[in-house]
């Protein structure tokens, strides 16, 4: 089951970086994605942003999730960046699902 969490705002042209720390669990593969919770008022089509991030029709780009295992292998940290390529402030949340 997926869980939506966090309510965030991002100004036009802005970008932000997030990280999520979890303990290591056997047979656990997380999936973290970004979803817009407000509409875009900027006309345009889907494409790639100047930073190489995917850009949806709502102009909200998110990087792939990177991960780093702790030195003692007991924890793992996931990193993701989000970019607003629109002309207006965008609201967004995260969705996490365990596979």
N, CA, C and O atoms as a GROMACS GRO file, in nm:
protein
  396
    1UNK      N    1   0.084  -0.118   0.000
    1UNK     CA    2   0.000   0.000   0.000
    1UNK      C    3   0.088   0.124   0.000
    1UNK      O    4   0.191   0.126   0.068
    2UNK      N    5   0.050   0.224  -0.074
    2UNK     CA    6   0.126   0.349  -0.084
    2UNK      C    7   0.082   0.447   0.024
    2UNK      O    8  -0.035   0.449   0.064
    3UNK      N    9   0.177   0.528   0.069
    3UNK     CA   10   0.151   0.629   0.171
    3UNK      C   11   0.192   0.765   0.117
    3UNK      O   12   0.305   0.783   0.073
    4UNK      N   13   0.100   0.861   0.120
    4UNK     CA   14   0.131   0.998   0.079
    4UNK      C   15   0.172   1.076   0.203
    4UNK      O   16   0.106   1.067   0.306
    5UNK      N   17   0.281   1.153   0.193
    5UNK     CA   18   0.325   1.231   0.308
    5UNK      C   19   0.388   1.362   0.262
    5UNK      O   20   0.434   1.375   0.148
    6UNK      N   21   0.390   1.457   0.353
    6UNK     CA   22   0.453   1.586   0.327
    6UNK      C   23   0.369   1.676   0.240
    6UNK      O   24   0.309   1.631   0.142
    7UNK      N   25   0.364   1.803   0.275
    7UNK     CA   26   0.300   1.905   0.194
    7UNK      C   27   0.404   2.012   0.173
    7UNK      O   28   0.450   2.074   0.269
    8UNK      N   29   0.441   2.035   0.049
    8UNK     CA   30   0.550   2.126   0.018
    8UNK      C   31   0.508   2.224  -0.089
    8UNK      O   32   0.422   2.195  -0.171
    9UNK      N   33   0.570   2.343  -0.088
    9UNK     CA   34   0.551   2.445  -0.190
    9UNK      C   35   0.685   2.476  -0.252
    9UNK      O   36   0.788   2.477  -0.184
   10UNK      N   37   0.684   2.502  -0.382
   10UNK     CA   38   0.807   2.534  -0.452
   10UNK      C   39   0.780   2.652  -0.546
   10UNK      O   40   0.690   2.645  -0.629
   11UNK      N   41   0.858   2.758  -0.531
   11UNK     CA   42   0.840   2.879  -0.611
   11UNK      C   43   0.882   2.856  -0.755
   11UNK      O   44   0.956   2.762  -0.783
   12UNK      N   45   0.836   2.940  -0.848
   12UNK     CA   46   0.874   2.926  -0.989
   12UNK      C   47   1.026   2.926  -1.006
   12UNK      O   48   1.096   3.011  -0.952
   13UNK      N   49   1.076   2.829  -1.081
   13UNK     CA   50   1.219   2.817  -1.106
   13UNK      C   51   1.299   2.762  -0.989
   13UNK      O   52   1.421   2.750  -0.999
   14UNK      N   53   1.234   2.730  -0.880
   14UNK     CA   54   1.303   2.682  -0.761
   14UNK      C   55   1.331   2.533  -0.765
   14UNK      O   56   1.268   2.458  -0.839
   15UNK      N   57   1.428   2.492  -0.684
   15UNK     CA   58   1.455   2.350  -0.667
   15UNK      C   59   1.488   2.326  -0.520
   15UNK      O   60   1.533   2.415  -0.449
   16UNK      N   61   1.464   2.203  -0.477
   16UNK     CA   62   1.486   2.167  -0.338
   16UNK      C   63   1.534   2.023  -0.331
   16UNK      O   64   1.503   1.943  -0.420
   17UNK      N   65   1.609   1.990  -0.228
   17UNK     CA   66   1.670   1.859  -0.212
   17UNK      C   67   1.619   1.797  -0.082
   17UNK      O   68   1.619   1.863   0.022
   18UNK      N   69   1.576   1.672  -0.086
   18UNK     CA   70   1.525   1.602   0.032
   18UNK      C   71   1.604   1.475   0.055
   18UNK      O   72   1.661   1.418  -0.038
   19UNK      N   73   1.607   1.430   0.180
   19UNK     CA   74   1.661   1.298   0.210
   19UNK      C   75   1.573   1.231   0.314
   19UNK      O   76   1.514   1.296   0.400
   20UNK      N   77   1.566   1.099   0.305
   20UNK     CA   78   1.483   1.017   0.394
   20UNK      C   79   1.571   0.905   0.448
   20UNK      O   80   1.631   0.831   0.370
   21UNK      N   81   1.580   0.891   0.580
   21UNK     CA   82   1.662   0.788   0.642
   21UNK      C   83   1.572   0.678   0.697
   21UNK      O   84   1.470   0.706   0.760
   22UNK      N   85   1.612   0.553   0.674
   22UNK     CA   86   1.537   0.437   0.724
   22UNK      C   87   1.634   0.332   0.769
   22UNK      O   88   1.749   0.329   0.725
   23UNK      N   89   1.588   0.245   0.857
   23UNK     CA   90   1.672   0.132   0.896
   23UNK      C   91   1.666   0.027   0.784
   23UNK      O   92   1.566   0.018   0.712
   24UNK      N   93   1.770  -0.050   0.771
   24UNK     CA   94   1.776  -0.153   0.668
   24UNK      C   95   1.683  -0.267   0.706
   24UNK      O   96   1.685  -0.315   0.820
   25UNK      N   97   1.602  -0.310   0.612
   25UNK     CA   98   1.507  -0.420   0.631
   25UNK      C   99   1.527  -0.522   0.520
   25UNK      O  100   1.535  -0.486   0.402
   26UNK      N  101   1.534  -0.649   0.556
   26UNK     CA  102   1.551  -0.754   0.455
   26UNK      C  103   1.431  -0.756   0.362
   26UNK      O  104   1.318  -0.735   0.405
   27UNK      N  105   1.455  -0.783   0.234
   27UNK     CA  106   1.350  -0.793   0.132
   27UNK      C  107   1.267  -0.667   0.121
   27UNK      O  108   1.146  -0.675   0.100
   28UNK      N  109   1.329  -0.552   0.135
   28UNK     CA  110   1.260  -0.423   0.129
   28UNK      C  111   1.316  -0.342   0.014
   28UNK      O  112   1.437  -0.322   0.005
   29UNK      N  113   1.230  -0.296  -0.074
   29UNK     CA  114   1.270  -0.209  -0.184
   29UNK      C  115   1.172  -0.092  -0.186
   29UNK      O  116   1.057  -0.109  -0.227
   30UNK      N  117   1.216   0.027  -0.144
   30UNK     CA  118   1.123   0.140  -0.140
   30UNK      C  119   1.104   0.202  -0.278
   30UNK      O  120   1.191   0.191  -0.365
   31UNK      N  121   0.992   0.264  -0.296
   31UNK     CA  122   0.966   0.344  -0.415
   31UNK      C  123   0.912   0.477  -0.366
   31UNK      O  124   0.804   0.482  -0.307
   32UNK      N  125   0.986   0.584  -0.389
   32UNK     CA  126   0.945   0.718  -0.346
   32UNK      C  127   0.924   0.800  -0.473
   32UNK      O  128   1.012   0.807  -0.558
   33UNK      N  129   0.809   0.863  -0.484
   33UNK     CA  130   0.781   0.948  -0.599
   33UNK      C  131   0.723   1.081  -0.552
   33UNK      O  132   0.684   1.096  -0.437
   34UNK      N  133   0.718   1.176  -0.644
   34UNK     CA  134   0.667   1.309  -0.617
   34UNK      C  135   0.540   1.327  -0.698
   34UNK      O  136   0.536   1.296  -0.817
   35UNK      N  137   0.434   1.378  -0.634
   35UNK     CA  138   0.310   1.405  -0.705
   35UNK      C  139   0.267   1.550  -0.682
   35UNK      O  140   0.277   1.599  -0.570
   36UNK      N  141   0.221   1.618  -0.786
   36UNK     CA  142   0.171   1.755  -0.767
   36UNK      C  143   0.036   1.750  -0.697
   36UNK      O  144  -0.046   1.662  -0.723
   37UNK      N  145   0.013   1.846  -0.609
   37UNK     CA  146  -0.118   1.856  -0.542
   37UNK      C  147  -0.187   1.988  -0.575
   37UNK      O  148  -0.290   2.021  -0.517
   38UNK      N  149  -0.129   2.062  -0.671
   38UNK     CA  150  -0.193   2.182  -0.723
   38UNK      C  151  -0.176   2.181  -0.875
   38UNK      O  152  -0.080   2.122  -0.926
   39UNK      N  153  -0.266   2.247  -0.947
   39UNK     CA  154  -0.253   2.248  -1.093
   39UNK      C  155  -0.144   2.344  -1.138
   39UNK      O  156  -0.104   2.434  -1.065
   40UNK      N  157  -0.098   2.323  -1.260
   40UNK     CA  158  -0.004   2.416  -1.323
   40UNK      C  159  -0.085   2.514  -1.406
   40UNK      O  160  -0.185   2.477  -1.469
   41UNK      N  161  -0.041   2.638  -1.406
   41UNK     CA  162  -0.106   2.740  -1.488
   41UNK      C  163  -0.014   2.784  -1.602
   41UNK      O  164  -0.039   2.887  -1.666
   42UNK      N  165   0.091   2.707  -1.626
   42UNK     CA  166   0.187   2.737  -1.732
   42UNK      C  167   0.160   2.648  -1.851
   42UNK      O  168   0.162   2.526  -1.837
   43UNK      N  169   0.133   2.705  -1.968
   43UNK     CA  170   0.111   2.620  -2.086
   43UNK      C  171   0.242   2.552  -2.126
   43UNK      O  172   0.350   2.606  -2.104
   44UNK      N  173   0.231   2.436  -2.185
   44UNK     CA  174   0.351   2.367  -2.230
   44UNK      C  175   0.327   2.219  -2.245
   44UNK      O  176   0.222   2.167  -2.208
   45UNK      N  177   0.425   2.154  -2.298
   45UNK     CA  178   0.419   2.010  -2.321
   45UNK      C  179   0.524   1.940  -2.237
   45UNK      O  180   0.614   2.004  -2.182
   46UNK      N  181   0.512   1.810  -2.228
   46UNK     CA  182   0.610   1.732  -2.153
   46UNK      C  183   0.743   1.734  -2.227
   46UNK      O  184   0.746   1.746  -2.349
   47UNK      N  185   0.852   1.724  -2.154
   47UNK     CA  186   0.985   1.725  -2.213
   47UNK      C  187   1.090   1.710  -2.106
   47UNK      O  188   1.061   1.661  -1.997
   48UNK      N  189   1.209   1.752  -2.135
   48UNK     CA  190   1.317   1.745  -2.037
   48UNK      C  191   1.353   1.885  -1.993
   48UNK      O  192   1.352   1.979  -2.073
   49UNK      N  193   1.384   1.900  -1.865
   49UNK     CA  194   1.423   2.030  -1.814
   49UNK      C  195   1.569   2.059  -1.850
   49UNK      O  196   1.640   1.971  -1.899
   50UNK      N  197   1.611   2.181  -1.826
   50UNK     CA  198   1.749   2.218  -1.857
   50UNK      C  199   1.848   2.144  -1.768
   50UNK      O  200   1.964   2.129  -1.805
   51UNK      N  201   1.803   2.098  -1.651
   51UNK     CA  202   1.892   2.026  -1.559
   51UNK      C  203   1.893   1.876  -1.589
   51UNK      O  204   1.959   1.799  -1.520
   52UNK      N  205   1.820   1.834  -1.694
   52UNK     CA  206   1.815   1.693  -1.728
   52UNK      C  207   1.713   1.614  -1.648
   52UNK      O  208   1.705   1.491  -1.662
   53UNK      N  209   1.635   1.683  -1.564
   53UNK     CA  210   1.531   1.615  -1.487
   53UNK      C  211   1.407   1.598  -1.573
   53UNK      O  212   1.381   1.680  -1.660
   54UNK      N  213   1.330   1.492  -1.548
   54UNK     CA  214   1.207   1.477  -1.625
   54UNK      C  215   1.111   1.591  -1.594
   54UNK      O  216   1.103   1.636  -1.480
   55UNK      N  217   1.039   1.636  -1.693
   55UNK     CA  218   0.946   1.747  -1.675
   55UNK      C  219   0.809   1.702  -1.724
   55UNK      O  220   0.792   1.672  -1.842
   56UNK      N  221   0.713   1.697  -1.636
   56UNK     CA  222   0.578   1.656  -1.672
   56UNK      C  223   0.502   1.776  -1.727
   56UNK      O  224   0.554   1.888  -1.727
   57UNK      N  225   0.381   1.754  -1.773
   57UNK     CA  226   0.300   1.862  -1.827
   57UNK      C  227   0.279   1.970  -1.723
   57UNK      O  228   0.260   2.087  -1.758
   58UNK      N  229   0.282   1.934  -1.592
   58UNK     CA  230   0.267   2.036  -1.488
   58UNK      C  231   0.400   2.103  -1.453
   58UNK      O  232   0.406   2.182  -1.359
   59UNK      N  233   0.506   2.072  -1.529
   59UNK     CA  234   0.638   2.132  -1.513
   59UNK      C  235   0.703   2.104  -1.377
   59UNK      O  236   0.786   2.183  -1.332
   60UNK      N  237   0.668   1.995  -1.312
   60UNK     CA  238   0.730   1.956  -1.184
   60UNK      C  239   0.827   1.843  -1.213
   60UNK      O  240   0.785   1.733  -1.250
   61UNK      N  241   0.955   1.868  -1.197
   61UNK     CA  242   1.057   1.767  -1.225
   61UNK      C  243   1.108   1.705  -1.097
   61UNK      O  244   1.120   1.773  -0.995
   62UNK      N  245   1.139   1.576  -1.101
   62UNK     CA  246   1.196   1.506  -0.985
   62UNK      C  247   1.308   1.417  -1.033
   62UNK      O  248   1.298   1.352  -1.137
   63UNK      N  249   1.415   1.414  -0.956
   63UNK     CA  250   1.529   1.331  -0.993
   63UNK      C  251   1.502   1.186  -0.959
   63UNK      O  252   1.408   1.156  -0.886
   64UNK      N  253   1.582   1.095  -1.012
   64UNK     CA  254   1.576   0.957  -0.963
   64UNK      C  255   1.617   0.956  -0.816
   64UNK      O  256   1.685   1.048  -0.769
   65UNK      N  257   1.576   0.855  -0.743
   65UNK     CA  258   1.612   0.845  -0.602
   65UNK      C  259   1.749   0.779  -0.591
   65UNK      O  260   1.770   0.668  -0.642
   66UNK      N  261   1.841   0.846  -0.524
   66UNK     CA  262   1.972   0.787  -0.496
   66UNK      C  263   1.970   0.732  -0.355
   66UNK      O  264   1.890   0.778  -0.273
   67UNK      N  265   2.054   0.636  -0.324
   67UNK     CA  266   2.059   0.582  -0.189
   67UNK      C  267   2.203   0.563  -0.145
   67UNK      O  268   2.294   0.550  -0.227
   68UNK      N  269   2.221   0.562  -0.012
   68UNK     CA  270   2.352   0.541   0.046
   68UNK      C  271   2.336   0.457   0.172
   68UNK      O  272   2.259   0.491   0.262
   69UNK      N  273   2.409   0.346   0.177
   69UNK     CA  274   2.408   0.257   0.293
   69UNK      C  275   2.502   0.314   0.398
   69UNK      O  276   2.611   0.362   0.365
   70UNK      N  277   2.463   0.308   0.526
   70UNK     CA  278   2.550   0.358   0.633
   70UNK      C  279   2.673   0.270   0.647
   70UNK      O  280   2.674   0.156   0.600
   71UNK      N  281   2.776   0.322   0.712
   71UNK     CA  282   2.902   0.248   0.728
   71UNK      C  283   2.883   0.115   0.800
   71UNK      O  284   2.953   0.018   0.770
   72UNK      N  285   2.791   0.110   0.895
   72UNK     CA  286   2.768  -0.015   0.969
   72UNK      C  287   2.656  -0.100   0.909
   72UNK      O  288   2.618  -0.201   0.966
   73UNK      N  289   2.604  -0.059   0.793
   73UNK     CA  290   2.500  -0.131   0.717
   73UNK      C  291   2.368  -0.144   0.792
   73UNK      O  292   2.287  -0.231   0.760
   74UNK      N  293   2.345  -0.059   0.893
   74UNK     CA  294   2.219  -0.068   0.968
   74UNK      C  295   2.114   0.030   0.917
   74UNK      O  296   1.996   0.014   0.947
   75UNK      N  297   2.156   0.130   0.841
   75UNK     CA  298   2.062   0.230   0.791
   75UNK      C  299   2.091   0.265   0.647
   75UNK      O  300   2.201   0.244   0.596
   76UNK      N  301   1.990   0.318   0.582
   76UNK     CA  302   2.004   0.361   0.443
   76UNK      C  303   1.936   0.496   0.428
   76UNK      O  304   1.830   0.520   0.486
   77UNK      N  305   1.997   0.584   0.350
   77UNK     CA  306   1.943   0.717   0.326
   77UNK      C  307   1.911   0.731   0.178
   77UNK      O  308   1.993   0.698   0.092
   78UNK      N  309   1.791   0.781   0.149
   78UNK     CA  310   1.746   0.802   0.012
   78UNK      C  311   1.744   0.952  -0.015
   78UNK      O  312   1.701   1.030   0.069
   79UNK      N  313   1.791   0.992  -0.134
   79UNK     CA  314   1.801   1.132  -0.172
   79UNK      C  315   1.718   1.157  -0.298
   79UNK      O  316   1.717   1.075  -0.390
   80UNK      N  317   1.649   1.271  -0.302
   80UNK     CA  318   1.570   1.308  -0.419
   80UNK      C  319   1.567   1.461  -0.430
   80UNK      O  320   1.558   1.530  -0.328
   81UNK      N  321   1.574   1.513  -0.551
   81UNK     CA  322   1.561   1.657  -0.571
   81UNK      C  323   1.437   1.685  -0.656
   81UNK      O  324   1.398   1.603  -0.740
   82UNK      N  325   1.376   1.801  -0.633
   82UNK     CA  326   1.253   1.840  -0.702
   82UNK      C  327   1.274   1.980  -0.760
   82UNK      O  328   1.333   2.066  -0.696
   83UNK      N  329   1.226   2.001  -0.882
   83UNK     CA  330   1.245   2.128  -0.952
   83UNK      C  331   1.112   2.177  -1.007
   83UNK      O  332   1.036   2.098  -1.064
   84UNK      N  333   1.083   2.306  -0.991
   84UNK     CA  334   0.961   2.368  -1.045
   84UNK      C  335   0.998   2.447  -1.170
   84UNK      O  336   1.066   2.550  -1.160
   85UNK      N  337   0.955   2.401  -1.286
   85UNK     CA  338   0.985   2.467  -1.413
   85UNK      C  339   0.868   2.552  -1.463
   85UNK      O  340   0.868   2.593  -1.579
   86UNK      N  341   0.770   2.577  -1.378
   86UNK     CA  342   0.653   2.652  -1.422
   86UNK      C  343   0.666   2.800  -1.385
   86UNK      O  344   0.766   2.843  -1.328
   87UNK      N  345   0.563   2.876  -1.419
   87UNK     CA  346   0.560   3.020  -1.389
   87UNK      C  347   0.484   3.050  -1.260
   87UNK      O  348   0.466   3.167  -1.226
   88UNK      N  349   0.441   2.948  -1.188
   88UNK     CA  350   0.366   2.970  -1.064
   88UNK      C  351   0.413   2.873  -0.957
   88UNK      O  352   0.478   2.772  -0.986
   89UNK      N  353   0.379   2.904  -0.833
   89UNK     CA  354   0.414   2.816  -0.721
   89UNK      C  355   0.341   2.683  -0.736
   89UNK      O  356   0.223   2.680  -0.770
   90UNK      N  357   0.412   2.574  -0.711
   90UNK     CA  358   0.356   2.440  -0.722
   90UNK      C  359   0.355   2.375  -0.584
   90UNK      O  360   0.453   2.383  -0.510
   91UNK      N  361   0.245   2.311  -0.549
   91UNK     CA  362   0.233   2.232  -0.427
   91UNK      C  363   0.258   2.087  -0.464
   91UNK      O  364   0.214   2.042  -0.570
   92UNK      N  365   0.328   2.012  -0.377
   92UNK     CA  366   0.353   1.871  -0.406
   92UNK      C  367   0.367   1.792  -0.278
   92UNK      O  368   0.391   1.847  -0.170
   93UNK      N  369   0.353   1.661  -0.292
   93UNK     CA  370   0.369   1.566  -0.182
   93UNK      C  371   0.456   1.450  -0.230
   93UNK      O  372   0.485   1.437  -0.349
   94UNK      N  373   0.496   1.366  -0.136
   94UNK     CA  374   0.569   1.244  -0.168
   94UNK      C  375   0.476   1.125  -0.151
   94UNK      O  376   0.384   1.127  -0.070
   95UNK      N  377   0.502   1.021  -0.228
   95UNK     CA  378   0.431   0.896  -0.213
   95UNK      C  379   0.536   0.786  -0.199
   95UNK      O  380   0.630   0.778  -0.279
   96UNK      N  381   0.521   0.703  -0.097
   96UNK     CA  382   0.614   0.593  -0.075
   96UNK      C  383   0.538   0.461  -0.077
   96UNK      O  384   0.432   0.448  -0.016
   97UNK      N  385   0.594   0.364  -0.147
   97UNK     CA  386   0.538   0.229  -0.149
   97UNK      C  387   0.653   0.131  -0.124
   97UNK      O  388   0.765   0.153  -0.171
   98UNK      N  389   0.626   0.027  -0.052
   98UNK     CA  390   0.726  -0.077  -0.025
   98UNK      C  391   0.700  -0.196  -0.115
   98UNK      O  392   0.586  -0.243  -0.126
   99UNK      N  393   0.805  -0.244  -0.180
   99UNK     CA  394   0.791  -0.359  -0.267
   99UNK      C  395   0.865  -0.477  -0.206
   99UNK      O  396   0.867  -0.586  -0.263
   0.00000   0.00000   0.00000
